[in-house]
Structure formats: structure tokens, C-alpha cells
Amino acid sequence: MNFLDVLNNRRSIRKYKDKKISELKIKKILKSGMMAPSAHNQQLWQFIVIDDRNIINKIADLHPYAKMLYQAPLVILICADLSKEKSKGFYSQDCSASMQNILLTIHDLGLGGVWISAYPKKDRINKIRKIINAPKNIIPFSLTPVGYPDEIRVKVNRFDVLKIHRNKWKNSID
Ligand SMILES: Cc1cc2nc3c(=O)[nH]c(=O)nc-3n(C[C@H](O)[C@H](O)[C@H](O)COP(=O)(O)O)c2cc1C
């Protein structure tokens, strides 16, 4: 797929087939996450690849909007390692850039995922940190299930000329 096709056709996928994801595909997804830009090039992300059904279910139990995880064969969780922070306060932007790369790559590989947040909800961060047995400097940021899609989502067009301003705050059609 060319890049703009990937970008324009990606949708959140919340139903998955019962089929394993190959290690090669997992590596490609993780590599794309690590290719993201980051403040001061700090690359403070860490990735937890979760295929343990028990652990996936524990995350599904605690998260009110992540029940699709019960079906997912794999989860990739992005964490920020605050001990690696060079630019204070920028980690959410770094990890978001990484997650977007990951979601696009998942789609490019014919797989499906959906952005599930831990950050900025303190209770989710603390509970997930406990589940993965990570120290306090690790902030579980966001995660995505990864699976072969078991639903078809139609392409949408969100282009809206009213959201574009030129030079100053004013609608482009004024
Ligand atoms: C920061 C963020 C948090 C999200 N959290 C959830 C979530 O908890 N559960 C869920 O099913 N989808 C979640 N989503 C996915 C959005 O619902 C989805 O991206 C949006 O409805 C647009 O649909 P699309 O991804 O199919 O284009 C989240 C997306 C973002 C960017």
C-alpha cells in the first residue's frame, strides 16, 4: 500500500480473528514505533509485547473501554521511561507519535488495532504498572491490541475546510 492509502484507510479495529501474529510482523510494528520523532531525540519509549492471556485479560478488566482486549491475541503497550527524560514534560507527545506510527504499520500489514489510553488517567497508569511489574519511573502510556481484523470498517473522510485558517484566526472561507 502506498503511504497515503495507509493513512486514509486506517480505522480502529475492535474485533479480531483467533490467529497468532508472526514475530516478523511484531518486529516491523515495534521498529516503526521506534522510528518516531521525539523531543530532544530522547526516545524514552519502552514497548511491552504482551501475549499472555492472563495479563491481557487483567488489563481488559481494569479498563472501562478496552473490552475488545479479551479477544486480542497480542497487545503492544508503550511506556515512557522518565529516567531517560531530557526534555521535561514532552513524553506524551513522543509516545503519541510512536503510537500513531504503530497503528499505521499495523494497518499496512493487514492487521487491526485501536489506540487505548492509560495516560493521563492515574488509576489506569498505576494499575497497569503493577500488572507488568514495572518500577515507578515507567509510565504505561497507551496500548493497542494487534490482531487479524474480524470486522470491516468503511473509509471516512474527515477533511473539513472550516478547520483551516491562514495566517490568522479566521475561517478560510470568510
Ligand atoms: C487518545 C485516544 C484514546 C482512545 N481511547 C480509546 C478507548 O479507550 N477505547 C476505544 O475503543 N477506542 C479508543 N480510541 C479510538 C477512538 O475511538 C478512534 O480513534 C476514533 O473514534 C476515530 O475512529 P478511527 O480510529 O476508526 O478513525 C482512542 C483514540 C485516541 C487517539
The ligand as an SDF file (V2000), in Angstrom:
LIG
                    3D

 31 33  0  0  0  0  0  0  0  0999 V2000
   -6.0680    9.2320   22.8630 C   0  0  0  0  0  0  0  0  0  0  0  0
   -7.0430    8.2080   22.3500 C   0  0  0  0  0  0  0  0  0  0  0  0
   -7.7060    7.3740   23.2220 C   0  0  0  0  0  0  0  0  0  0  0  0
   -8.5930    6.4040   22.7600 C   0  0  0  0  0  0  0  0  0  0  0  0
   -9.1780    5.5390   23.6550 N   0  0  0  0  0  0  0  0  0  0  0  0
   -9.9890    4.5510   23.1950 C   0  0  0  0  0  0  0  0  0  0  0  0
  -10.5320    3.6070   24.1050 C   0  0  0  0  0  0  0  0  0  0  0  0
  -10.2850    3.6490   25.3200 O   0  0  0  0  0  0  0  0  0  0  0  0
  -11.3290    2.6260   23.6110 N   0  0  0  0  0  0  0  0  0  0  0  0
  -11.6270    2.5480   22.2700 C   0  0  0  0  0  0  0  0  0  0  0  0
  -12.3510    1.6280   21.8760 O   0  0  0  0  0  0  0  0  0  0  0  0
  -11.1110    3.4390   21.3770 N   0  0  0  0  0  0  0  0  0  0  0  0
  -10.3000    4.4270   21.8180 C   0  0  0  0  0  0  0  0  0  0  0  0
   -9.7350    5.3170   20.9120 N   0  0  0  0  0  0  0  0  0  0  0  0
  -10.0340    5.1970   19.4850 C   0  0  0  0  0  0  0  0  0  0  0  0
  -11.0090    6.2720   19.0090 C   0  0  0  0  0  0  0  0  0  0  0  0
  -12.3050    5.9990   19.4850 O   0  0  0  0  0  0  0  0  0  0  0  0
  -10.9870    6.3290   17.4630 C   0  0  0  0  0  0  0  0  0  0  0  0
   -9.6860    6.5910   17.0130 O   0  0  0  0  0  0  0  0  0  0  0  0
  -11.9300    7.3840   16.9240 C   0  0  0  0  0  0  0  0  0  0  0  0
  -13.2700    7.0470   17.2160 O   0  0  0  0  0  0  0  0  0  0  0  0
  -11.7980    7.5650   15.4120 C   0  0  0  0  0  0  0  0  0  0  0  0
  -12.0510    6.3410   14.7450 O   0  0  0  0  0  0  0  0  0  0  0  0
  -10.9590    5.6380   13.8070 P   0  0  0  0  0  0  0  0  0  0  0  0
   -9.7400    5.3350   14.6520 O   0  0  0  0  0  0  0  0  0  0  0  0
  -11.6460    4.4010   13.3130 O   0  0  0  0  0  0  0  0  0  0  0  0
  -10.6040    6.5650   12.7010 O   0  0  0  0  0  0  0  0  0  0  0  0
   -8.8550    6.2970   21.3600 C   0  0  0  0  0  0  0  0  0  0  0  0
   -8.1670    7.1310   20.4820 C   0  0  0  0  0  0  0  0  0  0  0  0
   -7.2630    8.0590   20.9460 C   0  0  0  0  0  0  0  0  0  0  0  0
   -6.4770    8.9120   19.9690 C   0  0  0  0  0  0  0  0  0  0  0  0
  1  2  1  0
  2  3  1  0
  2 30  2  0
  3  4  2  0
  4  5  1  0
  4 28  1  0
  5  6  2  0
  6  7  1  0
  6 13  1  0
  7  8  2  0
  7  9  1  0
  9 10  1  0
 10 11  2  0
 10 12  1  0
 12 13  2  0
 13 14  1  0
 14 15  1  0
 14 28  1  0
 15 16  1  0
 16 17  1  0
 16 18  1  0
 18 19  1  0
 18 20  1  0
 20 21  1  0
 20 22  1  0
 22 23  1  0
 23 24  1  0
 24 25  2  0
 24 26  1  0
 24 27  1  0
 28 29  2  0
 29 30  1  0
 30 31  1  0
M  END
$$$$
